[in-house]
Amino acid sequence: MAYVAESATWKNGVYQLETTDPLLGGANGVMNEAIKDLACRTLYLKTEQDKIKNEIQTARAARQASMPASRLWK
């Protein structure tokens, strides 16, 4: 069993199979185009979410480091 190759990219639109498309699978098969589009979008969103999460954690740590110890528990 093979897995779809993913890249963290956002592609406008998701491929829709047409009635005239040959039913081909595989890495470059038309049947996998929509799956690849969605997998890439998912990885892109996950990457962006991780960046935001790291920025929030960094900001929290900086805020706590600059706060006097007496205020940390309030």
PALORO-953003 format. One line per field, with one value per atom (N, C-alpha, C): atom name; z negated, x, y negated. Coordinates in nm, 3 decimals. Atoms other than C-alpha are relative to their C-alpha. Example, Ala and Ser with C-alpha at 12.3 -4.5 7.8 and 13.67 -1.06 7.14 Angstrom:
2
name N, CA, C, N, CA, C $
pz 0.000, -0.780, 0.000, 0.006, -0.714, -0.073 $
px 0.089, 1.230, 0.090, -0.082, 1.367, -0.077 $
py 0.119, 0.450, -0.120, 0.119, 0.106, -0.109 $
***
This chain:
74
name N, CA, C, N, CA, C, N, CA, C, N, CA, C, N, CA, C, N, CA, C, N, CA, C, N, CA, C, N, CA, C, N, CA, C, N, CA, C, N, CA, C, N, CA, C, N, CA, C, N, CA, C, N, CA, C, N, CA, C, N, CA, C, N, CA, C, N, CA, C, N, CA, C, N, CA, C, N, CA, C, N, CA, C, N, CA, C, N, CA, C, N, CA, C, N, CA, C, N, CA, C, N, CA, C, N, CA, C, N, CA, C, N, CA, C, N, CA, C, N, CA, C, N, CA, C, N, CA, C, N, CA, C, N, CA, C, N, CA, C, N, CA, C, N, CA, C, N, CA, C, N, CA, C, N, CA, C, N, CA, C, N, CA, C, N, CA, C, N, CA, C, N, CA, C, N, CA, C, N, CA, C, N, CA, C, N, CA, C, N, CA, C, N, CA, C, N, CA, C, N, CA, C, N, CA, C, N, CA, C, N, CA, C, N, CA, C, N, CA, C, N, CA, C, N, CA, C, N, CA, C, N, CA, C, N, CA, C, N, CA, C, N, CA, C, N, CA, C, N, CA, C, N, CA, C, N, CA, C $
pz 0.000, 0.000, 0.000, -0.010, 0.092, -0.062, 0.056, -0.064, 0.097, -0.086, 0.113, -0.049, 0.034, 0.122, -0.034, 0.047, -0.073, 0.004, 0.016, -0.065, -0.065, 0.073, -0.285, 0.091, -0.095, -0.005, 0.004, -0.013, 0.042, 0.148, -0.140, 0.381, 0.003, -0.010, 0.473, 0.072, -0.059, 0.535, -0.022, 0.010, 0.511, 0.129, -0.129, 0.828, -0.009, -0.010, 0.927, 0.116, -0.108, 1.126, 0.101, -0.108, 1.460, 0.059, -0.059, 1.641, 0.113, -0.111, 1.919, -0.048, 0.053, 1.689, 0.002, 0.010, 1.726, -0.147, 0.140, 1.395, -0.024, 0.024, 1.323, -0.142, 0.135, 0.979, 0.007, 0.003, 0.872, -0.038, 0.047, 0.778, 0.084, -0.087, 1.079, 0.061, -0.054, 1.141, -0.034, 0.016, 1.183, -0.120, 0.113, 0.914, -0.133, 0.124, 0.653, -0.007, -0.001, 0.749, -0.116, 0.109, 0.504, -0.135, 0.126, 0.229, -0.026, 0.016, 0.291, -0.037, 0.031, 0.289, -0.147, 0.139, -0.046, -0.098, 0.088, -0.198, -0.012, 0.003, -0.104, -0.080, 0.079, -0.246, -0.149, 0.140, -0.569, -0.060, 0.049, -0.607, -0.012, 0.005, -0.527, -0.125, 0.118, -0.796, -0.129, 0.119, -1.048, -0.023, 0.011, -0.977, -0.051, 0.044, -1.018, -0.145, 0.138, -1.340, -0.096, 0.084, -1.482, -0.015, 0.008, -1.398, -0.100, 0.090, -1.579, -0.144, 0.134, -1.876, -0.060, 0.048, -1.905, -0.031, 0.026, -1.882, -0.132, 0.124, -2.164, -0.120, 0.109, -2.382, -0.027, 0.016, -2.320, -0.068, 0.060, -2.406, -0.147, 0.140, -2.726, -0.085, 0.074, -2.833, -0.021, 0.012, -2.766, -0.102, 0.095, -2.961, -0.142, 0.134, -3.257, -0.048, 0.036, -3.251, -0.042, 0.032, -3.267, -0.120, 0.109, -3.544, -0.135, 0.134, -3.911, -0.058, 0.056, -4.102, -0.083, 0.084, -4.334, 0.082, -0.085, -4.037, 0.078, -0.079, -3.881, -0.045, 0.052, -4.103, 0.002, -0.005, -4.041, 0.133 $
px 0.084, 0.000, 0.089, -0.077, 0.131, -0.079, 0.063, 0.060, 0.015, -0.003, -0.015, 0.112, -0.107, 0.283, -0.064, 0.057, 0.201, 0.104, -0.084, 0.341, -0.089, 0.076, 0.236, -0.031, 0.038, 0.077, -0.151, 0.143, -0.261, -0.030, 0.040, -0.415, -0.145, 0.137, -0.725, -0.085, 0.089, -0.995, 0.047, -0.027, -1.014, -0.049, 0.032, -1.011, -0.129, 0.123, -1.347, 0.013, -0.002, -1.356, -0.108, 0.095, -1.526, -0.041, 0.048, -1.728, 0.089, -0.089, -1.469, 0.140, -0.133, -1.168, 0.022, -0.031, -0.995, 0.024, -0.014, -1.008, 0.137, -0.137, -0.637, 0.039, -0.052, -0.484, 0.148, -0.145, -0.124, 0.036, -0.051, 0.093, -0.050, 0.046, -0.014, -0.136, 0.131, -0.350, -0.105, 0.103, -0.650, -0.091, 0.085, -0.840, 0.057, -0.063, -0.592, 0.018, -0.021, -0.593, -0.073, 0.075, -0.867, 0.058, -0.059, -0.709, 0.130, -0.126, -0.371, -0.027, 0.034, -0.531, -0.039, 0.046, -0.701, 0.111, -0.112, -0.393, 0.098, -0.091, -0.177, -0.061, 0.066, -0.434, 0.005, -0.002, -0.451, 0.138, -0.135, -0.073, 0.033, -0.021, -0.064, -0.064, 0.070, -0.324, 0.066, -0.069, -0.144, 0.130, -0.125, 0.186, -0.026, 0.034, 0.023, -0.047, 0.047, -0.149, 0.119, -0.119, 0.183, 0.081, -0.073, 0.348, -0.068, 0.075, 0.072, 0.012, -0.013, 0.087, 0.137, -0.135, 0.464, 0.015, -0.005, 0.424, -0.070, 0.073, 0.167, 0.082, -0.081, 0.389, 0.122, -0.115, 0.688, -0.042, 0.049, 0.482, -0.035, 0.032, 0.353, 0.125, -0.125, 0.702, 0.069, -0.062, 0.832, -0.075, 0.081, 0.546, 0.027, -0.025, 0.603, 0.141, -0.139, 0.978, 0.014, -0.011, 0.919, -0.086, 0.090, 0.660, 0.067, -0.056, 0.763, -0.059, 0.044, 0.739, -0.127, 0.118, 0.475, -0.129, 0.121, 0.234, -0.030, 0.020, 0.274, -0.120, 0.109, 0.009, -0.134, 0.127, -0.258, -0.066 $
py 0.117, 0.000, -0.124, 0.125, -0.344, -0.115, 0.119, -0.683, -0.116, 0.119, -1.009, -0.093, 0.095, -1.244, -0.134, 0.125, -1.560, -0.112, 0.119, -1.911, -0.106, 0.102, -2.202, -0.117, 0.105, -2.402, -0.015, 0.026, -2.563, -0.018, 0.006, -2.503, -0.046, 0.048, -2.700, 0.103, -0.099, -2.447, 0.142, -0.143, -2.070, 0.064, -0.060, -1.864, 0.082, -0.078, -1.720, 0.097, -0.097, -1.400, -0.033, 0.023, -1.442, 0.135, -0.126, -1.178, 0.048, -0.037, -1.182, 0.039, -0.032, -1.125, 0.151, -0.142, -0.789, 0.035, -0.039, -0.603, 0.060, -0.042, -0.587, -0.033, 0.022, -0.546, -0.027, 0.021, -0.575, -0.142, 0.129, -0.871, -0.117, 0.109, -1.080, 0.027, -0.035, -0.918, -0.104, 0.101, -1.142, 0.031, -0.036, -0.950, -0.049, 0.045, -1.072, -0.152, 0.147, -1.443, -0.068, 0.064, -1.544, 0.038, -0.046, -1.335, -0.075, 0.074, -1.500, -0.146, 0.139, -1.847, -0.014, 0.007, -1.779, 0.034, -0.036, -1.612, -0.118, 0.116, -1.913, -0.114, 0.104, -2.155, 0.033, -0.041, -1.956, -0.022, 0.020, -1.957, -0.149, 0.145, -2.330, -0.059, 0.053, -2.405, 0.045, -0.052, -2.183, -0.078, 0.075, -2.362, -0.141, 0.135, -2.704, 0.000, -0.010, -2.595, 0.018, -0.021, -2.472, -0.128, 0.128, -2.807, -0.093, 0.088, -2.998, 0.048, -0.058, -2.762, -0.034, 0.031, -2.814, -0.149, 0.144, -3.193, -0.033, 0.024, -3.187, 0.048, -0.052, -2.969, -0.089, 0.090, -3.198, -0.131, 0.124, -3.507, 0.021, -0.030, -3.344, 0.012, -0.019, -3.244, -0.135, 0.132, -3.596, -0.085, 0.077, -3.748, 0.046, -0.053, -3.518, -0.035, 0.031, -3.584, -0.147, 0.142, -3.960, -0.041, 0.030, -3.939, 0.027, -0.029, -3.969, 0.127, -0.127, -3.644, -0.015, 0.021, -3.793, -0.005, 0.012, -3.836, 0.128, -0.121, -3.491, 0.081, -0.083, -3.335, -0.070, 0.074, -3.598, 0.012 $
***
